[in-house]
């Protein structure tokens, strides 16, 4: 018996559970792509699986709908695969362990993948439906959206006939997304110089933990602490006052997720232990107060563990350690600008999502976002200039365009009318700071008319992700109504 048996709509939850049994984190989408191809072949649907794993499926129109323009439905296959630190699971090989409680679905110890597993499930349920009369459906399911939208960039859509698209990658019911930010990934590699530790050095482990984390687009304006940035600030301040040598440093799992935890091993002089501890305890209080972390991240703490005895292992020099930490301190993080046109909308931001130390390099991965292309380019250029002055190398990759608001949108007008008739109120039309594939697809489909919708999801990209059962059902009913009624 499945964890979601008995839930309505039955077909949507059936396919969502099937999807959850197949590992499909970003970069690990081969199995899910093959599952989708097999789904199409079993039902006799037109299907193309391209060289990177994207899937395009087509269901021909029902009788009487032959002359109605097609609808395009679009979602992505990959999820941000994140496990709680204390939870033992190999998300590249093991299925999600679905649970339900208080009207919500979650995965035990890990992210749920509602972003965008539920979008896929809606598509499969519509393609599988035998009791719904609809126009031609053209379904686009892309790979690796979460890591730079590489699948969407590689797509050939020349076989499609439609130009009105419903993107199913939204996380708040009743809010129609009509435009979104563009973005890029900035990767920084700061060189470090190795040496043998001097006598009289002792090891200290620091760990920033207890933060809420979150989506680097949706939650970037909530003031939540970034564990990578906080740890770097603690270490940077320490290196200005004491002899600090890096041994190990890591934090974060994806550039587009605000990291919840980060940790480092450093060497300091045995004679500095008391001063170092006093400084860190004072800085922990100051940082919590200045960033209002007691409100945004009430569980925040800086763990400090001294290891007994002196250490004579390889470390990185005081000078190269200080240079790397100073470089991070000079780079921005978080919200850069708010929109002057849309109240409350972040215009430009960046997130230090992943931090790692290997091969004598401190490596940083930032997600850059902006609804203004020139601002995005300016920020990426700024992110190149500062590290390069400190001897670091910088790569800007996975850039993708924003999706501009379309003033004349027959699809949006129809969906608003249907929503108002079904629920007695107008939906909210909104621009978001997160990235969607609509901007890329608009460059491949002439005169694309697009709206993004979805059910209520909470804490996406974290192990606390939740999805509302009732909201999934309501969005299904709305989607079916839009697709089955005649065009006005």
N, C-alpha and C positions, 0 to 999 in steps of 0.2 A: 504493500500500500504506500502510495506516495505521500509526501509531507503536505502537498497542496490539494489532495483529493477532496472533492466536495465543494470546492470554491467555485464561484461564478464570476466571469464567464469560464466555463469548464475548459474550452479549447485553448484559451489564452494561457491559463495556468498550467495546463498539460504541457504546452510547448515550452513555457518558461522553465518548468521543472526538467524537461528533457535537456534544454540548453545548459542548465546548472550542473548537469552530470558530466558535461564535457569541459575540461579545462580550456579557458579561452582568454587568458590574460594577454595584454598587448605583446606582440612578438611570438605568440604561441597559439596561432589561430588556424593551423592546418586542419586539425580534427573538426572544428566547428564548420569550417568552409566545406569540408567533404560531407559532413552531415547535411548541410543545406542543399548541396548538389544532389545527394541521395533522396532528400525530401522531394525535390522537383521531379526527379526521374520517376519515382514511384507514382506520381500523380500525373505524369504525362505533360508537364509544363515545359514550355521553352525555357532553357537555362544556359547561361554562359558562366563558366568559372575561369577567370583570367589567370595570367601567370603569377600574380601576387596573392591570389586567393579571393579577390572580390567576386561576388555573386550577383548576377542580374537574372531575375525570373519574370515571366510574363504569364498572366492568366487572361485568356481571351474574354471578350464581353459576353454577358448573358443575352439571351434572346430579347430583342426590343431595345437593347442598349448599344447596338452596333454603331449608331451615328453619334453617340455621346462621346465627347473628347475623353481620352484616357486620364487616369490619375496615376501619378508617380508616388510611391511610398518609399521612404528612405530611413534606414537605421544603420548602426554599425555593430560589428561582431565582437570586438574586443572590449574587455573590462579592465579597470585598474585593479589588479590583483594584490590586495593588501591584507595581511594577517596581523592580528594583535601580537605584540612582542612575546607574550607568554604562551601563545597557542602554537602547537606543533602540527604543521601541515605543509605539504609540498604542493603549492597551487599550480605548478606546471604539470602535475600528474594526477592529483586527487580531485574528486568532485566537491562541489560546495555542499555543506550540510544544512539544508534549509529547515527553518523553524517558523512557527507562527505564534503570535501572542498579542492579545489586545488589539486585534484588527490589523496587525502589521506582519509583514514577512521580513525575515532577516536570515543571515547565514551565520551559523555558530562560529565565532572567532575570526571571521573574515569579512571583507566587503561582499556585498550581495550580487553586484553586477546588474542591478536594475537599470543602470546606465551602461549599456543600452539593451540589456537582455529583454526587457519588457517591450521595447520597440521591435525587436526581432519577433517576439512572440505574437504581437499584434499582426505583423505581416504574415506570419505562417498561418495564423488562425483565419485570416481573410482569404488567403490562397487556398486553404483546405475546405472552406465553407461550401456546402452543397445547397444550403437553403437561403442564400443571399443572392439577389440579382443585382449585378453591378456592371459598370463600364469596364473596359479593358484596364487591368491593373499591371503596372510596371514597377517591380520591386527592386530597389538597389540596396544591397547589404555590403558594406565596405569593411576592410581590414584596417587595423592599427590607427584608428581615429585618435585615440588617446595619446599617441606618441608623435603627432605631427601630421595627421590626416594623409599619410602616404598612400593609403588605398584609394582615396578619392582623387588624388592627383594622378594616379596611374590609369583611371577608368577610361574605357572607350564606351561611349553611350550612343554611338551612331545608330544603333538598332532601335532606339526609343522613338515613340511617336508623340508622347505627351509633353506638355510644358507647364503643367500645374502640379506642384509637388507638396506633399505633407511630410515634413520631417518629424520623426518620432523620437527626438532626443531632448525633450524638455522635461523639467523636474518639478513643475508646479501646475497642478490642474487649474484650469480657468484663466491661465495667463498664456496668451498667444505671443510667441516670439516672432518679431517681424524684421529684426536686424541683429547683427552680432559683431563682435570685435575680430580683427585679424590677429595674427601672432607669429612667433618664431621661438626657436630654442637657441640660447646662447650657451656655449660650452667653453669653460675657461680651464686651462691647465697651467698651474703655477709650479715652476721647478723648485725642488728642494735638494739640499746637499747633505749626503749621509756622512756620519762619522761615528767613531767609537765613543761611547759615553765616558766622561771623565770620572775619576774617583769622587766619592762624596755626593753622588746624585741619587735621588730616590724617585719612585714611580707614584704618580697620582692619576686616578681615573675620575673623570668628570662626566656626568650624564645629565642632560636636560630632558625632563620627562613630565608627564601629566598634562600635556597640552591637548587641545581638542582637534587641531589640524583642520582639514577640510579641502574643498575644491578651490584651486587657486584663481578661478574666475568668479565663481558664485560667492565665496566667502572672503575674498581678499579685502573687502571693505569693512569687515566686522572687527578688525583690530586684533585678531587672534595671533598669538605668538608663533614665530617660525623657529623651530628648534635649531636648525642649522645656523641661522643668523645669530640667535641668542648665544649659542655655544661659542661661536666665533668672536662675539663681543666680549664674553668673559675671558677667553684666552688672550684676545688682543690686548685688553687692559692689563692682564697679568704680565704679558711679555714686555710691556713698557716699564714695569717696575721690578721684575725679577728675571733671572736666567731661566728661560723656558725652552725646552727642546721637545718637539713633537715626536711621538712614536706611532700613534694610530689615531685616525679621525674618520668618522662616518656618520651619516644621517640621511633620512629620507629614502623614498622608494620610487618616486616619479616626479618629474619636473613640474607637472600640473597639479600636484597635491601639496598642500601646506604641511611640512613635516612635523610630526608630533614628538619625535624623540631624536636625539643626536648624542654621541658620546666620543670621548677622546682619551687616550693615554698620553701623558706627558712626563718628562723628567724635570725635576727642579732640584735645587741644592738642598741637602739635608738641613742645613742651617737656616733655610728660608721657610720651613714648614709652618711655623707658627704665624708668620706674617702673611703667607699665602692663604692660609685658612681664614684669618681675620678679614683679609681683603675680599675673598670670595663670598663670605657670609654677608658682608656689608653690601657688596654689589648685587647680590641676589635680592636683597630687600629694596635697594634703589631701583633695580630694573623692574621688579614687580609693581612698584609704585608709579614710576614714570610711564610705563606702558599700560597701566591699568589692568594688569594680568589677573588680579584678584577677581575682577568682574568678567573678563573674557575667557580666562583659563584658570578657574579656581583650583585646579589640581596641580598647577605648575610648581616644580621644585628643581633645584640643582643638587644632584647627589654628588658627594665628594668622598672618595675612598683612597686613603694612603696605603701603600703596600710596604710591609716591613722590610727593612734592610736596604742596602745600596744596590744599584743596578749597573751592570757593565755590558749592556747590550747595545746594538747599533741604534742610533737615533738620528735626528736631523739637526743641523747646526742651529745655534741661537739666532744667527743672522738670517738664515733662510726661513726659519720658523716665523720670526718677526715680520719679514717681508711678506710672506703669504698671508698672515693675519691682517696686516695693514692693508693689503690689497682688498680683502673682503670688506674691511671697514670703510673703504673709500667707495665701494660699489653700492648703489641704492638697492632697496628691497621694499616691496609692498606697493601701496598706492602712490603714484607719481602725480597724476592730474585727475581732477573730476571734470565731467562734461559741463560745458557752459550752456549747452542747449537742452539737455535732459536732466532735470533735477534728480539728484541721488545716484546718477549713473557714473561709475568709474570710467574714465576715458583711457587712461594709460596706467599700466602696472607691470610689476615683475615679481617673480617668486623664486627664491633659492631653494629648489625642490630636492636636489640630490647633492651630497657632499661625500667624497671618498678620497682615500690616500693610498696610492699604489704606484709602483714603478718610479719612485722618487719624484712624484708629482701630486699636488693637491688639486683634485678635479672638482669643478663646480658646474652644476647644470641649472640654468635659469629658464623659466617660462616667461616670455615677454608677450604682453597683450596690449592692443590699442584699437579703438574704433576709428582712429585717424591714421592713415597709412604713413604720412610724413612723420608723425610723432613716434610711431613704431620704428621707423628707419633711424630717426635721431637717437632714440634710446639705444638701439642696437649698436650704433656707431660709438656712443658714449661708453657702452659696455666693452667695446674693443679697445678704445684709447687708454683707459686707466690701467688695465692689466698689462698691456703691451709696454707701458712705461716702466713696469716693474719686472720685465723680462718674461712675462707669461705669453702663452699662445692662446688665441681666441678663434672659435669657429661659430658662425651663425648658420643655422640649418633649419630645415623643416618649416620654412616660412609659408604662411598661407594668408589669403586675402580676407578682409572682412566682408560682410554681407550687408549691402546698403538697403535702406528702407525704400520700398516701392510705393509711390503715392497712389497709383492706379492698380488695384489688386482685386479682380473679380473673385478669386478664390477666398481672399480674406473676408470680403463682403458677404459671401455665401456662408462661410463658417461662423461669422458673427451672428447672422440672422438665425441660423440653426441653433446656435448656443442659446440665444435669447429666447427663442421659442421653447426650447427644452427646459430651461432653468429659470426663466423669468428675470434674467439680468444680463447685462452685457459682459463679455469677457474683458479682461485687461489686456491691452496691446502694449507690448514692452520691447525695448531694446535691452540686450544683455552684454555683459563684459566677457562672458565665456565665449569660446570659439565653437562654431558649428560648421559642418561641411557645406552648408548652403552656398557660401561665397565661392568655393571651388566649383561646385556643380553649376552655379549660375554662369560660369565661364565656359561650360560644356554643353548647356542646353539653351538654345536661343529663346530669349524673352521669357525666362523662367519666372513663374509666379509661385511664391512659396510662403508657407506658414509652418511654424514648429510648435507642436503640442506634446503633452505627455501627462502621466499621472503624478501624484505626490510622492516624491522621494526625499528622504532626509539623510544628511551626513554622507553624501556620495563620496566615493574614493577613500573611505575609512572603514574600519572594522565595525563601526556603529551604524552602518547604512541600514535604512529601513524603507519599506515600500507599503503604501496603504492599499489594503485589499479592496475597500469600497471605492477608492479613487480609480483603481485599475478597471473596475466594472463600469463606472460612469464614463470614463474616457472611451471605453470600448463601445458603449451605447451611442455616444456622440459621433465617433468615427464611422460606425455603421450607418447612422442617419445621414451624414454628409455624403457618403459614397453611394447610397442607394436611392436617395431622392433625386428627381429630375432637376436639371439645371434651370435656374430662373432666367 
